[in-house]
Amino acid sequence: MTALWVMLGGAAGAVLRYLTDRRVQRAHDSVFPWGTLTVNVAGSGVLGVLAGWALSGGEPGAVQALVGTGLCGALTTFSTFGYETVRLVTARARLYAVANVAITVFAGFGAAAAGLVLGTALWS
């Protein structure tokens, strides 16, 4: 049954990532990968909330499989982040490449930490 939850969450996360990435990137006329940044930070925040819930005594089981592994696993994307960073370097947009790495790492950790605090506060 766990595999089914992961598949359902993954299907939803993949569609959500594609639609969000396209919409955000279309709204910004820039070579900077705003769409990928958005989905990675959002996924980190959701996973932080889920971790806060689990640390507060929540029963992980199906919710963790559906939301944590499936949805967040498909919503976030390390491979596209890596590809877009390399693409920026090869296009001689090195400042954007460095900014992409720095902003993604710091914003991702920040969103996860904020989600952890929020999840813990909501379920404690």
N, C-alpha and C positions, 0 to 999 in steps of 0.2 A: 504494500500500500504506500510505503514511503516513496518509492520510485514514481508512482503516479502523482503524488503531491509535487515532487521536484519537477516532473515534466509539465504539469499544469502551470506552476509558477514560472518555469523557464519560458514557456510559450508566451505567457503574458508579459514577462520582462523583456523578451526579445522584441516584441511588437512595440511595447512602450518605449524602448530604447530607440528604435528606428524612427518612430513618429516624433519623439521629443528632440532627437538629434537634428532631424531635418527641419523642424519648425524653428528651433533656436538658431541653427546655422543660417537659415534663410532670413531671419530677422537681423542678423549681423553681417554686414558686407565687409568681411575681413578674412584674411587667411588664417587667423587664429581659430583653433578648433573649439569654439564656444559650446557646441552641441555635446561633444564628448566630455568636456569639463562638467557640464550641467548634469549629465546622467551619472558620471562617476561620483560627484559630490552628493547628489541626491541619494544614490544607492548606499553610500557610506553613512549618511544620516539615518536612513531607514534601518540599516543593519545595526547601528548604534542603539536605536530605540528598541529593537528586538533583543539586543544583548542586555540592555537595562531591564527589560521585562523578565528575561531569563534569570538574571542575577537577583531579582526581587522575588523569586520563587515561582515564576511562571513555568508551566509545563511545556518544554520545548517541542517535542514530538512532531506532529503534523504541521504546526505553525512554523517551526524552524525549517522544515523541509520545503514548505510552500513558499514562504516569504524570504527566509534567509538564504537557503541554498538555491532554490529555483528562481524566484523573482529577482533578488539582488544579484545573483550570479549571472543572470542573463542581461540585467539592466546595466550593470557596470561592465567596462571593457578595458582590460589592460593591453590587449593586442592592438586595438585601434589607437589608444593613447600612444603606444610605442611607435606605431607606423606614422601617425601624424607628427610626432616629434622628429622622427628621422626625415620625413618629408619637408618639414620646416628647415631643418639643417641643410638639406640638399638644395633647397630653393634659396639659400643664402638669407634666410630670415632667422638668423641665429638668436637674436634677442627674443623673438616670439617663441623659439624652441625652449630657451632657458626659462622664460616666463611660464610656458606651458607646464614644464616639470615642477617648478617651484610652486605655482598656484595650485596645481592639481594635488601635490603632496600635502601642502599646508591646509588647503581648504578641505581635502578629504579627511585628514586627521581631525581638523576642527569640527567638521560635520559629524563624524563618528563620536567624538567626545561630547558634543552638544546633545546628540541623540541618546547617548548613554546616560547622561544626566537627566534628560527629559524622561526617558523610559523608566529610570529608577524612581524619579519623583512621582510619576503617574501611578506606579504599581506598588509603592511602599506604604 
